[in-house]
Amino acid sequence: MIKLFINVFLLTLLYAQLSYAEKPPIDKLKLPIGFGVNVYASVPDARQMALGNKGVVFVGSRSAGRVYALIPNKQKTQAEKVIVIAKNLKSPNGVAFFQGDLYVAETNRILRYKNIEEYLASPPRPEIVSEDLPSKAWHGSRYIKFGPDGWLYVAVGAPCNICLRDDKRFATIIRMRRDGSYMQVFAKGVRNSVGFAWDPKTNKLWFTDNGRDWLGDDLPPDELNYAPHRGMNFGFPYVYGDNVPDPKFAKMIKPGQKFTPPALPLDAHVAPLGMVFYIGEMLPKNYRNSIIIAEHGSWNRSDKSGYRVINVRLEDNKVVNKKVLVSGWLQGQQAWGRPVDVLVMPDGSVLISDDYAGVIYRLYYT
């Protein structure tokens, strides 16, 4: 039954990509006054993105099993070419670019393609950085980025809706040296993070987290979290939201045990994924150093939620404002797109990947 469900899901995803990849209805997107959007590239199952030194955008995927390189046109407004640089990988969701090399995260390992921008036409065989990641497919889409400290950070989701596992790397954000050594848990009690970034002012980590299912349409909240140092526990599976005990694991909470609540509770089941701090100069000044988050959208809520991109403004490491930046992928109860990741480009525009429509959009300000 589970295999049948997965096959039906993949067929639905493929149908959506075939339907919308060439001409998604971007006129349905709702934008603030002065903003515009265009299709940057058609990329099947587009997930996490990373920017190279020469303006090349690298894109991971999930069910497609491929990694793409997008070569920009002279105006930097669209991709002139889309090149497949890797294929037949196991859910290569995560991509990160560091000192000329491309790092790709499969479910169970990290690969490195050295000097990738010099060999786009004939990519080299990858080096294996680490094969020491859990191999469970449930929440096995790894999100990766290099931090300001030079460590590679990797999100490792729980292999379940809600559970405890002996492998202490589940439900965490881990980090390792660029050669795969010194792997350690940075933050725990993190059910399923598929997005994180560092505040450019403080170099401190912020991350999104997806709450559990089957507590109703409005519980628990999804989360934006703040992790200024290693060793913090964000509560999964014992609590959710503002330290509300989970009915399944409440009896296992030790007396006096405390967990870090979210910096911002988000709407339930919106599925916040990729996030970035806006450091460009194209958007208005009130967007500088704010957070942009892609909400992938709910899958089992009675009335669908999410399917949008939001903007969160901070002051002194506190959330002071949240607003919708882009919406319109959800029309009534029918969605034609699902945003996954966000990336700030050198000109200040913002790319938004969409695995459901199979495209990448470019958000700009005029």
N, C-alpha and C positions, 0 to 999 in steps of 0.2 A: 504493500500500500504506500509506504514512504517513497519507494523508487518511482511508483506511478505518479505520485504528487510532484516529485522533482521533475520528471519528464514533461508533465503537463505545464509546469511553471516555465521550463526552458523553452518549450514550444511557444508559449504565450509571449515570452520575452523576444524570441526571434521574430515572431509575427509583428510585434510592435516596431522592431528595428527596421524590418522590411517596409513597413507602412509609412514610417515617418522620417527615415534617415535622409531621403533626398529633399523633402520639402516639409519640415515640421511647421505647424501653424503658429509661427512666432507672433503674428498679429494679435493673438489671444493673450499674450503676456501683459501684465499690468506693471507699469514702471512709474517711479516718481517723475515729476515734471523735469524736463531737461535731459533725461536718460534715454538711451537707445540700445537696441540689441540686434545683432546679426548672427548668422550661423558661421562659426569659425571653421568647423570641419565636420564631416560625417565620419564617425568612429563607432563601429558596433560595440555595444556593451562598455561604453566609456566609463571608467572609474577614477582612481586617483591620478593626479597630474603632477609633473615636476618640470621645472624650467632649466634648460641647459645654459651654458655660457654664451652660445651663439644664437639664442632666440628659438632654439628647437624645443618644442613641448613634447615630453614623453608621457604616454598614457597607458595605464594598466587596464586590465579587464578582469572579468570573473569567469563566467561560463564560456566566453570566447577563447580563453587560454592564450591570449596574445598580448604582446606589448607593441605599441605603435610609437612612431616618431613623426611629428607634424612639422613640416618645413614651412615657415611663413612666407607670404608674398612680400614685395618690396614695401608696400604700405603698412605691413604688419597687422592688417585687419582681417585676414583669412589665411588658412593654410593652403599653400600652393601644391604641396604633395603630402600624402599620407603613406608612410612606409611601415610595413610589418617588420620589426627587427627581432622578434622572438615569437615562437608559437609552440603549441602542444605542451604548455605549462599547466601546473595545477593551481588554478585560481590566482593568477598573478595580479592581484588587486593593487598592491603597494609598489610605488616607484619613488625613488629619491635620487637626486643628483648631488654629487659631492666631489670637489676637486677633480673634475673632468670625467669621473666614472659614474655609470648608472647602476644603481642598486635596485633589484627587483625582489619582492617578497612573494614567494609561493606560500601555500598553507604551512608547509613543514620546513622550508629552508629559505635562505637569503642568497641570491646570486649577484655577481658583480660583472659588468661589462666595461672593461677598461678603455679609456679614451674614446668613448662611444661616438662622439660627434665627428671624429676623424674617420669612422668606418661605417657610416650609415648604410651605404650601398652594399656592404659585405660585413655584417657585424661579426665580431670575434666570438669564439666559444666562451661562455661565461665561466668565471671562477666561482667555486662554491665558498661562500663566506661562512655559512653555518648550516648544518643539517640538524640542529638540535632544537627545533621548534615543535610543539605538539602537532600531531597530524590529523586531529579530529576536524571534520568538515563543517560541523555546526558552528557558526560564528568563526569560521576559519579564513575569512577574508582579511588578511593582514594590512594594516595601515602603517606606513613607516615615514620617518623624517629624521634628518640630522639636527640635533640641538645645537645651541650656541657653544656648548662644551665639547663639540666634536664627536659625541657618542651617537650611535644609531638607535633611535627609539622605535619600539615595535609594540603594537597593540595585540594582545592575545585574549580573545573573547572566551567567555564560558561556553563549554560544549553542550549547552542545554538551555532550556527556558530559565530554570532556577535549580541550582544543585551545588553540592560541594564535591571536589575531586581531590585525590591525593597529590596530584601534580600541582604544586603551588604556583606554577606559572599561569595557570588558567585564571581568567578574570583579573588580569593585571595589565599594566604597561611596563614592559621590560626595556632594558637598554644594554648595549654591548659596544665594545670598541669596533672600529671600522673593519678590523680583521676577524671579527666574530668572537674575540676573547673577552673574558671578564663579564659574562652575561649575568645580570642581576635584576631583581625586581625593583622598579622605581616607585610605582603606586599600585596598591592592591584594593580589592573590593570594587573592581571596575567591571561591570557585567559585559559590556560590549562597546568599546570605544572604536570608532572608525573615523576619527578626526582629532587632531591636536595641533597646537602652534604655540610659539613663545612670544610674549609681549616684548616688542622691540625696545621698550623703555626700561624694562626690568630684567629681561632674559628669563622670566619665570613661565612655567608651563600652564596652559589652559587646555582642557579637552572636553569633547562631547561624550555622552554615554547614553545608551539605549536601555530603558527600563524593561522589566519583565512583562510578559503577556498574561492574560487570563485573570486579571483582577478587575475587569470591567472596562468600560469605554474611557473612563476618566482617571484611572489609576494604573500604575504609578506615574508620576511625571517623568519625562525624559529630562536630561540634565546637561548643563554647562558647568564644569568644575574647574577649580583653581588648585594647582599643586605646586606651591613655591619651593618645596624641598622633597627629598626622597624619604620614603617610609610612611607616607600617609595612607590611611585606610578609609575608603569611601563607602563601605557598608554592605556591599553585596556579598552573600545573599541574605544577610540578617535584617537589614533595614532598607527602606527606600525613602526618597524625598528628604524631609527634615527629620531624619532619624525615626521614621514611623516603622515599628516592627513588622516584618513580613509574617503573615499568618503561618507559613510553613516552617520558618526557622526562628520564630520569636523565642521559643523555649531554650534555644542554644546560646542566647546572648548572655555573657557573663556579667555578674553584678558590677556596676561602675564602668562597663565597657562603653567607650564612646567612638563615634565615627564622624568623619567630616561631611557635613551636609553640602548640597550643591550651592555654587555661587549664584546660579539662576535656575529655578525649576522651570522647565519648558512644558508645553502642552503634552498630554499623554499620547504616546504612540506616533508622534510626528517623525520619529527616526532621524535625529540629527546626525549627520555624517561629517563630511569634510568641513574644515574651518580654516580661516586665515586672518591675520591682522592686516588691515589695509595700510600699506606704507607708500602708496603711490601719490601722485599729485593731480591726476585728472579729475577725480571726484571732488565735490565740494569739501571745504575745510572741516566741516563737522563729521566727516567720515574718517579723517586721519587717525590712525592708531586704534580705530574701532574694530570689532570682530564681525566677520561675515561668515554665516553658517548656512550650509545646504541642508534642508530638511527633506529627506527622501520620500516621506509619506507613509501613512499607516497601511497595514495589510489585512487587519482583521477587526477594525473598529466599525461599529454600526454605521456611523457617519464618518467618512474619511477625513483625516486631518493631515496637515503638513503640505507636501508638494509645493514648496516655496523656498525662497532664500530670505533669511532675516539678517538684521543688523543690530549689534549689541554695542552700546557705548559704555566705557569704563571711566571711573575717576578714583584714583587712589586704591586701585585693585578691587573696587566695588562696582557692581552693575548699576548704572543710573538710568538707562533707557534701553528699550527693545522695540523694534518696529519691523514691519515687513518691507523688504527691499524689492523683491520680484515675486509675483504670484501669477496665477493663470494657467498653470499646468493642470490644475484640477478644475473641471467644468461640471458643476453639479456633483454627481457621484462618479463621473468618468474622468480618468486621468489620461492625458496623452504624453506626459513626460514626468520624469522623476530626477530632480537634481541630486548629484552625488558629491562632487568636490568643487572647490573654488581655488583659483590661482591668480595672483596679481602679476600682470605683465609689466615689462619695462616702461611702457608708455602710460601706465596707470589704469588701463582698462582691466577688467576682471573676466577671466574665463570660468564658465560653469559647465561641468560635464553632466551628461544625462545618459544613464545606461539603458533606460526604457525606450527613449526615442532614438538612441544611437547617434547622438550628436554632441558637439561642444559649442556653446554659445559664447559670444563676446559681448559683455556689458560695458557700455561706454557713456561718457557724459559730454554733452555738446554746449 
